[in-house]
C-alpha cells in the first residue's frame, strides 16, 4: 500500500500534467484563432478570384483549356488539410468526418497534415500524394500541392 507521501507526490504530478495540458490547449486555441483570422482576411480575395474566373470562363468562347471547363465528373481530387496534432478541439474530427463522406471509388485524395494522412491510410482511401508542413506553411509548400 502506498504511503501518504507517495499519494501526495502522485497528486502533485497529476496537477502538473493537467497544468501543462491546459497551457498547450491555450496555445493551440491561440494559433487556431490566428489561422481563422487569416482565412477570413483572405475571403474577399477568394470571392473576387471566383468572380474573375467565372467571367473568364463565360467569355472564353472557342478557347478551350481543361481548367476552364467542368470535368466529366468521373474522378475528383479532394485536398484534405489537417493539423499534425489533436489540440485544436473538434476541427480534425469534423474535417475528417466530411472527407469520409466522399465516395471511395470516384475520389482521389491528397493529404496535407499528419492527421489527414493517418485517417486516409486507416480508411484505405486512394491517396495520390501526402504533404507535411510546419506551423507556418511557406509558399513553396503550397506550390508543391498546387502542382498536383
Secondary structure by P-SEA (a helix, b strand, c coil): cccaaaaaaaaaaaaaaaaaaaaaaaaaaaaaaaaaaaaaaaaaaaaaaaaaaaaaaaacccccccccccccccbbbbbbbbbccccccaaaaaaaaaaaacccccbbbbbccaaaaaaaaaacccccbbbbbcccccaaaaaaaaac
